[in-house]
Amino acid sequence: MSPADKRRTFRALHQNGCFVIPNPWNVGTARYLQGLGFKALATTSSGFAHAQGYADGAQSCDQVLAHFAEIAAAADVPVNADFEDGFADDLGHLAENVTRCIATGVAGLSIEDSTGDPARPLYDFDVALARVKAARAAIDKAGGEVVFTARTEGFIRGKPDLEETIRRLKAFADAGADCLYSPGIKTRAQIEATVQAVAPKPVNFLNSGAFGFTVKDLADMGVRRISVGGTLARVAMHAFIKAASEIANEGKFDSFAGVITNPELNKFFADDRAKSSSS
């Protein structure tokens, strides 16, 4: 599937229904997730950063763009790029980086309103809106096929104000965002209020914890897209840390019991490669 085909497919997924867009952090996890039948994937800034030995947000734009290109090339399904804050404060630089992101072959990208500064965690409303407009213009200049998700980060940056979150999402929707996203909301009331506020535009919900909601529950609330952020990567890291700590501290290997075998993984990836080569 060409990048253009992936972008059309990804846009169509946002038109109706509800789909899960899990977050791989390397080629192997991307190939395995698509092998499970997921129709689209999304990168995770934290999952990739931690796998490379960085704190989330500490990598360079070049490192992140190279990762996007690798995942987009390896996946046979559309990939959405977690492009954080676009790695730029200046609007012109932001537009340039969005253009570079599109060139990696991704089918969608998100831009957030987080500054990375704990003393001023969110861009002021007018600045955040201008950034959305700059990203929208860059996508349109490139052909407009890439699905643009605008994010407001208040609930995960110490500013959990639902009224302000909705004000920003509505403005971002009016400014041309294709999908809206406020990571950190987690109650039914918050989710339904967000969905209703930006309707008919689709909403992405971050299901990163044991909130008790199934895919059907979220679909019934009107959520169109469900991502898991870095949670799958943390599940893997948690298992690794637990097993390694057990060896280091107790001299035991009990955590190895029941894990998937090397032959099973070899078979999956060999079959996956063969299927990819023949298609």
N, C-alpha and C positions, 0 to 999 in steps of 0.2 A: 504494500500500500504506500503510495507516494505521500509526501508531506501535505500536499493539497487534498488528497483523498482523506487523510487522517483528520484534517481540519474540518472538512465537510461532515465527516462522521461524528466528530466531537460536538460540533454545533447542533447536529440533529439530536444527539442524546439529551441536550438541554431543552428540547421543545416540549416534552411531556414525560410523564412517569417519574421514576426515581431510580438512580443507579449509584452503586458504590464505586468509588475511585480510590483504591488503596495506594499506599505510598512505598515503593521500593527504594532502596538506597544504593543499589549496584546492579550490574547487568544480570547476575544470577537471580536475584530476587525479582527483577522485572520480568524475566522470562518465565519464572515459576508462577508468578501471579497471573500473567496472561494465559498460561497453561491451565489455570483453574477456571478460566472462562470470563474473567473480568473484562469489560468492554473498553476500559480506559484506565490509565495510570497517572499518578502525580508524583513529582519528586518531593523530597522532604529535606528542608535545609538542615534540620537538626540531625536526622538520620545519617545524611551524607557527611556532615561536619564531624560527628562523633566517630564515624568509621574511619575518617582520615586523621583523627587525633586533634581536632579543633573543637573549641566551644561553638555553639550555634551562633552564626553571624560573624565569625572571625575569619572566614575565608575571603579570598579576593574575588572580584567579579570574573576575572579570567578563569579561575579554578571552577567556579560555579557554572559558567557558560560551557566549559569543556565537559563537565558532568552532564549537563542537559543534552549536549550533542551526542554523547556516548549512549545515554538511555534512549533518546529518540531514535537513534539508528538501530539499536538492538531490539526495540519493541515493535511488534507488528500492529499495535493498537495505538490510539492517540495518547500523547503524554502532555500533561499540564505542568508547567514550570513554576515552582515556588521561587519567585524572583525577589523575594523579600522587599526591601525598599527601593529596588532598582539600582542600588549601589551609587546613588547620586542625590545630592540636595538640589543642585541647579537644574532647572527645567530642561535646558538644552542638553545637558549631559544625560539626564534621565531619558529623554527621547532617543538619544544615540544608543544608550544601553538597551532600551526596549527593541530597537531595530536589530541590534546584535543578537539579542535573545531570540527573536523571530528567525534569524538566519540559522539557528541551531537545528531547526526542523521540528520544534515543538508545535503542538496543536492549540495550546492555550498557555496563558501566563497570568500570574497575579502580582499586583502591586499593593503594598500595605502603607498605612499612614503612621507607622512607628518610626521614630527618629533614631533609636538606638541610644538615646541619652536619658538615663534614669531621672534626671532633674526635669526633663521636658519630654515625657515619653511619646507624645503624639504631636504631629505637625498641627499647627493652628488650622482651624476649619477651612479658611480661605486658601491656605497653602496646600492643604491636602486635596482640596477640590481642583486646584490648578494642576496638581500632579496627575490626577486622574485624567484631566483633559489633555495634558501633554502626552500621556501614554496612549490615550485613545487616538490622538492625531497621528502618532507614530505608527500605530497598527493600521490605521486607515491608509496612510501613505504607502504601506507595504502591501496593500491589497485588501485589508479588512477581514481576512478569513480567520485569523487567530482569535480564539475566544478569550475575552478580557474579563478577568475577575478582579474586582476592587474590594479590598479588605480594610476593615477598621479594627484596631487591635486593643481597644480600651479594656476589654474584659481580661486580657492576659498581660496587660502592662500597668496594672494598678489603678485603672480608671473605669471601673465597672458601672457605667451609667447607661442604662438602656435607652433613655430618651435621646441622649447625645449620639449613641450608636445608631439609632434609627434615623436621626436627622442626617448623619453622614451618609448612611447607606442610600437613603432616598435621593440625596444630592448626587451621589456617585452614579446611581441609576439614571438620573436625568442627564448626567454628563456623558452617558454613553457606555457605561459598564454593562457587559453582557450577563454577568453573574455577580451576586453579592455574597459577602462572607464576613462574619464576625466571630472569629474563634474565641471560645471561652463561654459563650452562652450555653446553658445546659438544662434549663427547666422548660417544661412544656409551654408555660406562659411566655417565656422569652422567645422561644422558637416560633410559636404561632404569631406573636406580635411582629417579629422580624419578617416572616413570610408574607403576612398581610400588608405590611408597610410598603414593600417593594414590588408586590404583585403587579403585572404578571411576570416580572423578571424572576429567573430562578435563584434559589438560595443554596449555598453550600453549607452543610453542617459538619463541624469537626467532632467526630465521635471518638474522643481520645481517652475515655475513661468508662468505668462501669456505671453508666447513667441509667441502665435498665431499659433503654429503647432498642427495639428491633428495627430492621429495615422497614418492615410494614408499619410500625408505629410512626416512624419519621415520614414515610410516604403519606400516611393519613394526615399528618400535620401540614403537608404541602411542601416538604423539603424535596428538592429535585436532585441534589447531589450530596453524597456522604463520603467524606474523606476521614483518614485516621491519623494524619500528620506523621509524627515520628514514633508513634506507639508501636508499630510492628518492629521497627528497628530497636526500640527499647526492650521489647519482649526478647529479642535475640540477644541483646547485650546483657540483659538481666540473667538469662540462662547461662551465658558465658561466664559472667562474674561469679554466679553462684557455684558453678562447677569448678572454676579455677580457684576460688577461695577455699572450697572444700579440700582440694588437693593441697594447697599451700598451708592451711591451718590445721587440718585433721589427718592428712595423708590418706584420704579416702577418694574413691572414684565412683561413689554411688550414683552421682548425677548422670553418669553415662548410660544408665539402664533405660532401655526403651527408646533410645534416640533413633532417628532414621539412619539406615545403613549406607555405607559407601556405594555398594552395588545398586541400591534403589535410586540414589541421586545420579549415579552414572547412567542408569537406564533412562531416567527422565530427560537428562540433558542431551544424551545421544539421540533419543527419539525426537526431541525438540529440534535439534540441529537438522536431523534428516527431514523432518516435516517442513522446516523453514527453507531448506535447499530445494525441495521439490515444488514449492508453491510459487 
